[in-house]
Amino acid sequence: MARILSGNRKQFIIEEAGQLFREKGYTAASMRDLAERVGVEAASLYNHIKSKDELLREICFRVAHEYVSHLSQTEQMEATYAEKVRALLRMHIAIITHDISAVSVANNEWKHLPEPYLSEFTHIRRDYERRFAALIQKGIEAGEFRPVNPKIALFTLLAAVRWVEIWYKPGREISPQTLERDIETILIHGLTQATAP
């Protein structure tokens, strides 16, 4: 049974598509499946969206642009590099817990994007990773972080928050705020340069 519509119909369809793609995978999910979820005839979906590809594109690029927007703000912060990395980790966890389905689709189904969108999305991902790694590198140069390979540090940090997407469910005994605080504490204290005795 479809949920009560919230906001405009197209946005509702996109939200439901995100949940469907997460549950079944993009290739296995059909427009008929989506129509059943939103409570309309399959043909009626095309009054609001052009194709299944469009839905995937909307989800992936919305999530990507949200990450990039927060990264741009963080780069401009008057803060230490450790504080900037903490802010980015908190942001990752906040986005995941706010919309797990969309993040899961963007992380796992983006390879199904058709060209030229696949290349564009890949470029956004790589540029995000490059800029995040640059903050870590600057933190190393400033003596805030241990002298590690910044790419290894980056992908370790990102991998360490990916499990939240699989494990977290709203209503768990652990709040998003606790997740942010504890993961940030564990990861950053393992990265920051220890003070000499």
C-alpha positions as CSV (number, residue, x, y, z in Angstrom):
1,M,0.0,0.0,0.0
2,A,1.3,3.5,-0.9
3,R,2.0,5.9,1.8
4,I,0.2,9.2,2.0
5,L,1.7,11.6,-0.4
6,S,4.0,14.2,1.2
7,G,5.2,17.2,-0.9
8,N,4.8,16.9,-4.7
9,R,4.1,13.7,-6.4
10,K,7.3,13.5,-8.4
11,Q,9.4,13.8,-5.2
12,F,7.2,11.1,-3.5
13,I,7.9,8.8,-6.5
14,I,11.6,9.4,-6.3
15,E,11.6,8.7,-2.5
16,E,9.7,5.4,-3.1
17,A,12.1,4.5,-6.0
18,G,15.0,5.0,-3.7
19,Q,13.6,2.5,-1.2
20,L,12.7,0.0,-4.0
21,F,16.2,0.2,-5.5
22,R,17.7,-0.3,-2.2
23,E,15.6,-3.3,-1.4
24,K,15.7,-5.1,-4.8
25,G,18.7,-3.5,-6.6
26,Y,18.3,-1.2,-9.5
27,T,18.4,-3.8,-12.3
28,A,15.8,-6.1,-10.6
29,A,13.3,-3.3,-9.7
30,S,10.7,-2.6,-12.4
31,M,8.4,0.3,-13.1
32,R,5.5,-2.0,-12.3
33,D,7.0,-2.6,-8.9
34,L,7.3,1.1,-8.3
35,A,3.7,1.7,-9.5
36,E,2.4,-0.8,-7.0
37,R,4.3,1.0,-4.2
38,V,2.9,4.4,-5.0
39,G,-0.6,3.1,-5.8
40,V,-0.9,4.0,-9.5
41,E,-1.0,2.4,-12.8
42,A,2.5,1.9,-14.3
43,A,1.6,4.1,-17.3
44,S,0.6,6.9,-14.9
45,L,4.2,7.1,-13.6
46,Y,5.3,8.5,-17.0
47,N,3.2,11.6,-16.3
48,H,5.8,12.5,-13.7
49,I,9.1,10.9,-14.8
50,K,10.6,9.8,-18.1
51,S,12.2,6.5,-17.2
52,K,13.8,4.4,-14.5
53,D,17.1,5.8,-15.5
54,E,15.8,9.3,-14.7
55,L,14.9,8.1,-11.2
56,L,18.4,6.7,-10.6
57,R,20.0,9.9,-11.9
58,E,17.9,12.1,-9.6
59,I,18.8,10.1,-6.6
60,C,22.5,9.7,-7.3
61,F,23.1,13.3,-8.2
62,R,21.1,14.7,-5.3
63,V,23.1,12.8,-2.8
64,A,26.4,13.6,-4.6
65,H,25.6,17.3,-4.7
66,E,24.7,17.3,-1.0
67,Y,28.1,15.8,-0.1
68,V,29.9,18.3,-2.4
69,S,28.0,21.3,-1.0
70,H,29.0,20.3,2.6
71,L,32.6,19.8,1.5
72,S,32.8,23.2,0.0
73,Q,31.4,24.8,3.2
74,T,33.9,22.8,5.3
75,E,36.8,23.9,3.1
76,Q,36.0,27.5,3.8
77,M,35.7,27.0,7.6
78,E,38.0,28.9,9.9
79,A,39.1,25.7,11.7
80,T,41.9,23.3,12.1
81,Y,42.2,20.4,9.7
82,A,41.2,18.0,12.4
83,E,38.0,20.0,13.0
84,K,37.3,20.0,9.3
85,V,37.7,16.2,9.0
86,R,35.5,15.8,12.1
87,A,32.9,18.0,10.4
88,L,32.9,15.9,7.3
89,L,32.6,12.6,9.2
90,R,29.6,14.0,11.1
91,M,28.1,15.2,7.8
92,H,28.5,11.7,6.3
93,I,26.7,10.1,9.2
94,A,24.0,12.7,9.3
95,I,23.2,12.3,5.6
96,I,23.2,8.5,5.9
97,T,20.8,8.5,8.9
98,H,18.6,11.1,7.3
99,D,18.0,9.2,4.1
100,I,19.5,5.7,4.2
101,S,17.8,4.6,1.0
102,A,19.0,7.4,-1.2
103,V,22.6,7.1,0.1
104,S,22.5,3.3,-0.4
105,V,21.4,3.7,-4.0
106,A,24.1,6.4,-4.7
107,N,26.8,4.2,-3.1
108,N,25.8,0.9,-4.7
109,E,23.8,1.4,-7.8
110,W,25.5,4.4,-9.5
111,K,27.4,2.1,-11.9
112,H,24.1,1.6,-13.7
113,L,23.8,5.2,-14.7
114,P,23.8,5.6,-18.5
115,E,26.3,7.8,-20.3
116,P,27.0,10.7,-20.1
117,Y,25.8,10.7,-16.6
118,L,28.0,7.8,-15.5
119,S,31.1,9.7,-16.4
120,E,29.8,12.9,-14.8
121,F,29.0,11.1,-11.6
122,T,32.4,9.3,-11.6
123,H,34.1,12.7,-12.0
124,I,32.1,14.2,-9.0
125,R,33.1,11.2,-6.8
126,R,36.7,11.4,-7.7
127,D,36.9,15.1,-7.2
128,Y,35.2,14.8,-3.8
129,E,37.8,12.2,-2.8
130,R,40.6,14.3,-4.1
131,R,39.5,17.4,-2.1
132,F,38.9,15.4,1.1
133,A,42.3,13.7,0.8
134,A,43.8,17.2,0.3
135,L,42.4,18.3,3.7
136,I,44.0,15.2,5.3
137,Q,47.3,16.0,3.5
138,K,47.3,19.6,4.8
139,G,46.6,18.3,8.3
140,I,49.6,16.0,8.0
141,E,51.8,19.0,6.8
142,A,50.4,21.1,9.7
143,G,51.4,18.4,12.2
144,E,47.8,17.7,13.2
145,F,47.7,14.2,11.8
146,R,50.1,11.3,11.8
147,P,52.4,11.0,8.6
148,V,50.3,8.4,6.8
149,N,49.3,8.1,3.1
150,P,46.3,10.5,2.8
151,K,44.5,8.2,0.3
152,I,44.7,5.3,2.7
153,A,43.5,7.6,5.5
154,L,40.6,8.8,3.3
155,F,39.3,5.4,2.3
156,T,39.7,4.0,5.8
157,L,37.6,6.9,7.1
158,L,34.9,6.5,4.4
159,A,34.8,2.7,4.7
160,A,34.4,3.1,8.5
161,V,31.2,5.1,8.1
162,R,29.7,2.9,5.3
163,W,28.5,0.3,7.8
164,V,26.1,2.8,9.2
165,E,24.1,2.6,6.0
166,I,23.7,-1.2,6.5
167,W,23.2,-1.3,10.2
168,Y,21.3,1.9,11.3
169,K,17.5,2.0,11.5
170,P,15.5,4.9,12.9
171,G,14.3,4.1,16.3
172,R,17.3,2.1,17.4
173,E,18.5,2.7,21.0
174,I,21.5,4.6,19.5
175,S,20.6,8.1,18.2
176,P,22.2,9.7,15.1
177,Q,23.9,12.2,17.4
178,T,25.6,9.4,19.5
179,L,26.7,7.7,16.3
180,E,28.3,10.9,15.0
181,R,30.0,11.6,18.3
182,D,31.4,8.1,19.0
183,I,32.5,7.3,15.4
184,E,34.2,10.7,15.2
185,T,35.9,10.1,18.5
186,I,37.2,6.6,17.5
187,L,38.4,7.6,14.1
188,I,39.9,11.0,14.8
189,H,41.8,9.9,17.9
190,G,43.3,7.2,15.8
191,L,44.4,9.8,13.2
192,T,45.5,12.8,15.2
193,Q,49.2,13.2,16.1
194,A,49.9,12.0,19.6
195,T,51.4,14.6,21.9
196,A,54.9,13.7,22.9
197,P,55.3,12.9,26.7
